Amino acid sequence: MLEPPQPISDELRRWFADELRRAKLDAMKELAYGASHEINNPLANIALRAQTLLKREDDPDKRKAFEAMHRAAMRAHEMISDLMLFARPPQLVKGSIDLREVVRTVLEELSPRAVASETALSAQTAGEPVVIDADAEQLAVAIRAVAENSLDALGRGGEVVLSVTSSSDAATVRVVDNGPGVPAEIAPHVFDPFFSGREAGRGLGFGLSKCWRIVTDHGGDVRLDSPPGAGVAVTITLPRG
């Protein structure tokens, strides 16, 4: 008589998750190395030819077509660059930084975009400095990716709030929006590279996966919470030590 299957322990689940993540990273590295050489060169030629034709063209319709061609080539190039950053990120250049200043920098950079889309973008960074040992430039990339994802999901209107808190052993950045949220079946995959969460307007491309890679390289953790009908909160937790 067959015995009923035994439940899988939490430890074994974590081991499977770690192994799957490692396999994904190895596959992304192989793809990145090939794509960076085999795709970037023809993309550069397309972009250069589009620019050359644009300079010689006076017809408005043709100019729009060449501009669209150039934008598409550059967008593809950016995606290859994001792929390389995910698969082989630059070595961290750590120093003593105030995490509040990183968030303020991101807020300043994204404010024009938020104004253009009539979205309320704000940051709660009052209080004592939140000093951690980290790479300020890469953390800005990670936080900006999450905030941009919220702006994309909102489209027009709505609210995005960035906040910084700390405890004796950890510092936390939260990016909260009041957008459409993320369906439960999609939430576990939003940090996967190129996962398309079109139903929620989120997760397409490398934005959130870049955030995950940078934060985990710092020894931290990133989590997404999306209660039904209550928008999305992404929590980045970083060690203080």
C-alpha positions as CSV (number, residue, x, y, z in Angstrom):
1,M,0.0,0.0,0.0
2,L,1.4,3.4,-1.0
3,E,2.1,5.8,1.8
4,P,0.7,9.3,1.4
5,P,3.3,11.9,0.2
6,Q,5.0,13.8,3.0
7,P,4.6,17.6,3.2
8,I,7.6,19.6,2.0
9,S,9.3,21.5,4.8
10,D,9.9,25.2,4.7
11,E,13.6,24.6,4.6
12,L,13.4,22.4,1.6
13,R,11.1,25.0,-0.1
14,R,13.7,27.7,0.5
15,W,16.4,25.4,-0.9
16,F,14.4,24.7,-4.1
17,A,13.7,28.5,-4.4
18,D,17.4,29.3,-4.0
19,E,18.4,26.7,-6.6
20,L,15.9,27.9,-9.1
21,R,17.0,31.5,-8.6
22,R,20.7,30.4,-9.1
23,A,19.7,28.5,-12.3
24,K,17.9,31.6,-13.6
25,L,20.9,33.8,-12.9
26,D,23.2,31.3,-14.7
27,A,20.9,31.3,-17.7
28,M,20.7,35.1,-17.7
29,K,24.4,35.4,-17.7
30,E,24.8,33.2,-20.7
31,L,22.1,35.1,-22.6
32,A,23.7,38.4,-21.5
33,Y,27.1,37.6,-22.8
34,G,25.8,36.5,-26.2
35,A,23.3,39.2,-26.6
36,S,25.7,42.0,-25.7
37,H,27.9,41.1,-28.6
38,E,25.5,39.7,-31.2
39,I,22.7,42.2,-30.8
40,N,24.3,45.4,-29.7
41,N,26.4,45.8,-32.9
42,P,23.4,45.7,-35.3
43,L,21.4,47.9,-33.0
44,A,24.1,50.5,-33.1
45,N,24.1,50.4,-36.9
46,I,20.3,50.8,-37.0
47,A,20.4,53.7,-34.6
48,L,23.3,55.4,-36.5
49,R,21.5,55.0,-39.9
50,A,18.3,56.3,-38.5
51,Q,20.1,59.4,-37.2
52,T,21.8,59.9,-40.5
53,L,18.6,59.7,-42.5
54,L,16.8,62.0,-40.0
55,K,19.4,64.7,-40.6
56,R,18.8,64.5,-44.3
57,E,15.0,64.3,-44.2
58,D,12.6,67.3,-44.3
59,D,9.3,65.4,-44.8
60,P,7.5,65.4,-41.4
61,D,6.0,61.9,-41.8
62,K,9.4,60.4,-42.8
63,R,11.1,62.2,-39.9
64,K,8.6,60.7,-37.5
65,A,9.3,57.3,-38.9
66,F,13.1,57.7,-38.5
67,E,12.6,59.1,-35.0
68,A,10.5,56.0,-34.1
69,M,13.2,53.7,-35.6
70,H,15.9,55.4,-33.5
71,R,13.8,55.3,-30.3
72,A,13.1,51.6,-30.8
73,A,16.8,50.8,-31.4
74,M,17.8,52.7,-28.3
75,R,15.1,51.0,-26.2
76,A,16.4,47.6,-27.3
77,H,19.9,48.7,-26.4
78,E,18.8,49.8,-23.0
79,M,17.2,46.4,-22.4
80,I,20.4,44.7,-23.3
81,S,22.2,47.0,-20.8
82,D,19.7,46.1,-18.2
83,L,20.2,42.5,-18.9
84,M,24.0,42.9,-18.4
85,L,23.4,44.8,-15.2
86,F,21.2,42.0,-13.9
87,A,23.5,39.2,-15.0
88,R,26.8,40.8,-14.1
89,P,26.3,43.9,-11.9
90,P,29.3,46.2,-11.3
91,Q,31.2,45.6,-8.0
92,L,29.7,47.5,-5.1
93,V,31.5,50.6,-4.1
94,K,30.4,50.9,-0.5
95,G,30.7,53.8,1.8
96,S,29.0,55.4,4.7
97,I,25.8,57.0,3.3
98,D,22.6,58.5,4.6
99,L,19.8,56.5,3.0
100,R,17.4,59.5,3.3
101,E,19.7,61.4,0.9
102,V,19.5,58.6,-1.7
103,V,15.7,58.7,-1.5
104,R,15.6,62.5,-1.9
105,T,17.8,62.2,-5.0
106,V,15.4,59.7,-6.5
107,L,12.5,62.0,-5.7
108,E,14.2,65.0,-7.3
109,E,14.9,63.0,-10.5
110,L,11.4,61.6,-10.9
111,S,9.5,64.8,-9.8
112,P,9.2,66.2,-13.4
113,R,7.8,62.9,-14.7
114,A,5.3,62.8,-11.8
115,V,4.2,66.4,-12.5
116,A,3.7,65.6,-16.2
117,S,1.5,62.7,-15.3
118,E,-0.3,64.6,-12.5
119,T,0.8,62.0,-10.0
120,A,1.5,63.1,-6.4
121,L,5.0,61.9,-5.6
122,S,6.4,62.6,-2.1
123,A,9.0,61.3,0.4
124,Q,8.9,61.0,4.1
125,T,12.6,61.4,5.2
126,A,12.4,63.5,8.3
127,G,14.3,62.7,11.5
128,E,17.8,61.5,12.2
129,P,20.2,60.4,9.5
130,V,19.8,56.7,8.5
131,V,23.4,55.8,8.0
132,I,24.3,52.5,6.4
133,D,27.4,51.0,4.6
134,A,26.2,50.8,0.9
135,D,26.7,51.8,-2.7
136,A,24.6,55.0,-3.0
137,E,24.6,55.0,-6.8
138,Q,23.3,51.4,-7.1
139,L,20.8,51.8,-4.3
140,A,19.4,54.9,-6.2
141,V,19.0,52.7,-9.3
142,A,17.1,50.1,-7.2
143,I,14.8,52.6,-5.5
144,R,14.2,54.5,-8.8
145,A,13.2,51.3,-10.5
146,V,10.5,50.6,-8.0
147,A,9.2,54.2,-8.0
148,E,9.1,54.2,-11.8
149,N,7.2,50.9,-11.8
150,S,4.6,52.6,-9.5
151,L,4.4,55.6,-11.9
152,D,3.9,53.2,-14.8
153,A,1.1,51.3,-13.1
154,L,-0.7,54.5,-12.1
155,G,-0.5,56.0,-15.6
156,R,-2.1,59.3,-14.7
157,G,-3.1,60.6,-11.3
158,G,-2.8,58.7,-8.1
159,E,-0.2,58.9,-5.4
160,V,3.3,57.4,-4.7
161,V,5.0,57.8,-1.3
162,L,8.6,56.9,-0.5
163,S,9.6,56.6,3.1
164,V,12.7,55.7,5.1
165,T,12.7,54.1,8.6
166,S,15.3,52.3,10.7
167,S,15.9,50.1,13.6
168,S,19.1,49.1,15.4
169,D,20.0,46.5,12.9
170,A,18.1,47.4,9.6
171,A,17.1,50.3,7.4
172,T,13.9,50.2,5.4
173,V,12.8,52.0,2.3
174,R,9.1,51.6,1.3
175,V,7.5,52.7,-1.9
176,V,3.7,52.7,-1.7
177,D,1.2,53.6,-4.3
178,N,-2.6,53.6,-4.6
179,G,-2.7,52.0,-8.0
180,P,-4.5,48.9,-9.3
181,G,-2.5,46.5,-7.2
182,V,-1.0,43.1,-8.3
183,P,-3.1,39.9,-8.6
184,A,-2.1,37.2,-6.2
185,E,-1.1,34.8,-9.0
186,I,1.3,37.4,-10.4
187,A,2.9,38.7,-7.2
188,P,5.4,35.8,-6.8
189,H,6.9,36.6,-10.3
190,V,7.2,40.4,-10.4
191,F,10.9,40.2,-9.6
192,D,11.6,37.8,-12.4
193,P,13.4,39.3,-15.5
194,F,11.1,40.1,-18.4
195,F,8.1,38.8,-16.5
196,S,5.1,40.6,-18.1
197,G,2.5,41.7,-15.5
198,R,0.5,43.6,-18.1
199,E,-2.7,42.9,-16.2
200,A,-1.4,45.0,-13.4
201,G,0.7,47.3,-15.5
202,R,3.8,46.1,-13.7
203,G,6.8,43.8,-13.9
204,L,7.6,44.2,-17.6
205,G,11.3,44.4,-18.4
206,F,14.2,44.5,-15.8
207,G,13.1,47.3,-13.4
208,L,12.0,45.2,-10.4
209,S,14.5,42.4,-11.1
210,K,17.4,45.0,-11.1
211,C,16.1,46.2,-7.7
212,W,16.1,42.6,-6.4
213,R,19.6,42.0,-7.6
214,I,21.1,45.2,-6.2
215,V,19.4,44.8,-2.9
216,T,20.3,41.2,-2.4
217,D,23.9,42.0,-3.4
218,H,23.8,44.4,-0.4
219,G,22.7,41.5,1.8
220,G,19.2,42.9,2.0
221,D,15.7,41.8,1.0
222,V,12.9,43.2,-1.1
223,R,9.2,42.3,-0.7
224,L,6.1,43.2,-2.5
225,D,2.7,43.4,-0.7
226,S,-0.6,44.0,-2.5
227,P,-3.7,43.7,-0.4
228,P,-6.9,43.5,-2.5
229,G,-7.9,47.0,-3.7
230,A,-5.2,48.7,-1.7
231,G,-2.4,49.4,-4.2
232,V,1.1,48.1,-3.8
233,A,3.8,48.4,-1.2
234,V,7.4,47.4,-2.0
235,T,9.7,47.1,1.1
236,I,13.5,47.2,0.7
237,T,15.3,46.1,3.9
238,L,19.0,46.7,4.2
239,P,21.4,45.8,7.0
240,R,22.8,48.6,9.2
241,G,26.0,46.8,10.0
